Amino acid sequence: MARGNTMDPIHHATIVDKLMQYRGKVPQVTDVHNRIGICGVYQLRKKIDELIWQIENYAKTDEMELIK
């Protein structure tokens, strides 16, 4: 079956690894000392976590060949 434009699993892992590296450089909420900064840091970390979760779900679905 033709795989079309789907990615190799190594690409998913590479993207997630880069996102995790970036997330590691974002300060912890407890290290920020004003409300605007706390909100920004919290939202950024939350969005990165959600994106990582979505990439992993997509990779699993792709691996099961449910994406054509």
DANORTA-V989796 format. One record per helix or strand of 2 or more residues. SS is the DSSP state (~ for helix, > for strand). FROM is the first residue (numbers start at 1). TO is the last residue. If there is no record, write none. Layout:
[[SS FROM TO] [SS FROM TO]]
//
This chain:
[[~ 9 25] [~ 29 31] [~ 35 63]]
//
